[in-house]
Amino acid sequence: MLETRGLTAYYGDFQVLYGIDTTIAPGETIAIIGANGAGKSSYLKAITGLIRAEPASVRFEDRPIGALGAANILKLGIAMVPEGRRLFSSLTVEENLLIGRYGRDTDGIWSLDAIYALFPALKQRRTVPSHSLSGGEQQMAAIGRALMSNPRVLLCDEISLGLAPIVIRDIYDAMPRIKQNGTSIVLVEQDIVQAMKVADRVYCFQEGRVSLSGRPAELTKDQIHLAYFGR
Amino acid sequence: MLWLGTIIEGVLLGGLYALFAAGLSLVFGIMRLVNLAHGDLIVLAAFAILSLTTWLGFDPFLAALLAMPVMFAAGFVLQYVLLNRTLGRDLLPPLLVTFGLSIVIQNGLLEVFTADSRRLRLGAMETASIDLGGNLAIGVIPLLTLGSALAVILLLNLLFYRTALGRAFRATSDDLEIAQLMGIDHHRIYAIAMGIAMLVATIAALYLGIRANFDPTIGPARLIYAFEAVIIGGLGSLWGTLAGGVIIGLAQTVGAKINPEWQILAGHIAFLAVVVLRPRGLFPRALD
């Protein structure tokens, strides 16, 4: 469904991705793990059009989409939960959710009510400015905002970063329900244990390349250690 | 009682300055664009209204109503084709381009309309006033100016806080990159914002042209008042911009009351005083 082939990416003259090959099937959850600077976030930015890539190096349902801008990528049904949540600070919680469907207002299971059912904590706080939420609530709102577009692929960048373990559990508990209607999920995670638990397949990045990939059950600790740190 | 009259006059004058400034405030709030041609665009709108009144014989109010969609379209195209290309991390290109635009508009207007002073004629209504008793009277046009300023700012606030477009404006202003991830085409959003700023500029131009003479070169002087109103109010706050306009209007009329030579100076001193006491303005919205 979503595929990258020899994906390269640059920040100015500085190359950050050196030929990334990944595939995601409908309904599948993949995890991207790797150390800081391995290119995980750049990979997501290249898919979402925040950095432009070669047209054919990103394909969605066999259409080349690498050269499309972010607004057009969302319209195809690829939504992102950005690293650090990045809610709109001058919008209320509910407005943050509503803006999620600004660019893609399609029928689907996700509506305000469905998001509030998924994350009840948000419902009581829907009229407050988003910056007054706790970190966990902000993350829930950021996930809800992305879901409002009823995406076919949900990209999650470091959704457990900086959160308490109990909050991380709450958020990951929502994953099965997000997957229920066939949404594919790409998780970028530094927390390897968490990633292995929910992912169908794992890719490990190292210095802008895929250093290891496979099903979590088939990978050994030593393999992952080597792929993660390079030695 | 004389002072009361002066204060009322100052508040009403503030309405005009708020109208000058509202478009500037809107554009700065959404896209951090300092439009140095804003004053000249108001003068351009005044000439557009004048042309409709002289060529087609329309009443200035009707002419302004007809000029509004034209100015909206002009603002949209100006932003989409030209100004969007100048926006980025560097603040200098938009300043240079709008400064150049200011010169182009002034000289274009001089070519077409000459340097003669013009005025929009309303007949008896120009000097009509409402008697409040006790030697107090309020001009109908100044009252309409302030009423229009209030209505404009109220409507802009409703647009900002009650509509999907307003959410997109605020989201784009908050975080451009994430707004794009929400499917917001920021270039289009900016063009709509500039179009709306030009709608407001047309209303400002109507009252400018009715209340005083104008010629192609007076834009920059209007721009100064608009800037001061925006800064006094706090960047990004429309009600603040109204308050800023009223403060400058008040300072000018009170200054002129003390000594007619102090009118303009008093406005600038009030501005400087606010900047010294509250460098971020009275009602700063943006937290960054």
Contacts between the chains, C-beta under 8 A, distances in Angstrom:
chain1	res1	chain2	res2	distance
A	48	B	181	6.1
A	49	B	180	7.8
A	50	B	177	6.3
A	50	B	180	7.0
A	50	B	181	7.2
A	69	B	180	7.1
A	70	B	177	7.9
A	70	B	180	3.8
A	70	B	181	5.4
A	70	B	183	7.8
A	71	B	180	5.8
A	71	B	183	4.8
A	71	B	184	6.4
A	71	B	185	4.9
A	74	B	181	6.5
A	74	B	182	6.8
A	74	B	183	3.9
A	75	B	183	5.9
A	79	B	181	7.5
A	80	B	181	5.3
A	82	B	177	8.0
A	82	B	178	5.9
A	82	B	181	6.7
A	86	B	175	5.8
A	86	B	178	4.9
A	88	B	170	6.6
A	88	B	171	4.5
A	88	B	174	4.3
A	88	B	175	6.1
A	88	B	178	7.1
A	88	B	179	7.7
A	89	B	174	5.5
A	89	B	175	7.9
A	89	B	287	6.7
A	90	B	170	4.9
A	90	B	173	7.3
A	90	B	174	5.4
A	90	B	285	7.4
A	91	B	167	6.3
A	91	B	170	5.9
A	91	B	171	6.3
A	91	B	174	7.2
A	95	B	167	5.4
A	95	B	170	8.0
A	98	B	164	7.3
A	98	B	167	6.4
A	99	B	167	5.1
A	99	B	168	6.9
A	99	B	171	5.2
A	99	B	182	5.3
A	99	B	184	7.8
A	100	B	182	6.2
A	102	B	164	6.4
A	102	B	167	7.1
A	102	B	168	5.7
A	102	B	171	7.8
A	102	B	182	5.3
A	102	B	183	5.7
A	102	B	184	5.8
A	103	B	182	5.6
A	103	B	183	1.2
A	103	B	184	6.1
A	103	B	185	8.0
A	104	B	183	5.5
A	145	B	182	7.5
A	149	B	182	7.9
A	149	B	183	7.0
